[in-house]
Amino acid sequence: MQQRWPDRIWIVRHGESAGNVARDAAQAAGHTHIDINERDVDVPLSPLGERQARAVGRWFSEMPASERPDVVLTSPYLRAESTARLIREAGGVADPLLDDVTDERLREKEFGILDRLTREGIVQLHPEQAELRRLLGKFYHRPPGGESWCDVILRLRSALDTISLHYGGRRVLVVGHQVVVLCLRYLLEGMTEDEILSIDREGDVANCSVTEYAFDPHRGSSGKLVLQRYNFVAPLTQAGAPVTAEPDATGAAR
């Protein structure tokens, strides 16, 4: 039987962004709004985020070429595309001429009317949404004009179908966002709402951390992807790059 899944999938959250820094400053100052001028899609990496991306790229580069990623899928957001590019430039893929595949289904969760608001801003300006989120939980709460986690999961189901259709037996690197990492875990491991939210409560997904799956042909009737590591930050600490784990600038309602 033809293998359906890739041999390996690595899911990497983008490096620290300028939006992460702005969000921390706004929260610390008790502001209602996060001070960023760009659209969320255009927020760049911070200098530290660039350093983190190069560090994880060097970690991949230490693998034999036959074991490095030979497919790179990335969110269209600038901070994710830049992370993928810096990983490639650091020698982290099998072929330096490999083109990244941009897939909008890997984009950040959309926050609608809560975009660029701190937690304090949500409570002050949209108390009804704060209450709805408390009642429904983050998994099901969809702010007006935005997405719930379920909405993100719906598009990621489609993205995984594409991966299984086109990249069976390959080594796939996915560069995305915190909620993408978590929702892919939910799908690949067949989790429940309680299980994935329990993992989420343990702490944020670190910038440029690695979550890795390997295909095991002996699992189930046709094999399955098995988690090897989650939120792995050794590539950063080995390179002396500080580990950061802030939610994105629009992520107060994450």
Helices and strands as residue ranges (DSSP letters): E 8-13, H 18-29, G 40-42, H 47-61, G 65-67, E 71-74, H 78-89, E 101-102, G 104-106, G 112-114, H 119-125, H 127-136, H 149-166, E 171-176, H 178-188, H 193-201, E 210-216, E 224-232, H 234-238, G 251-253
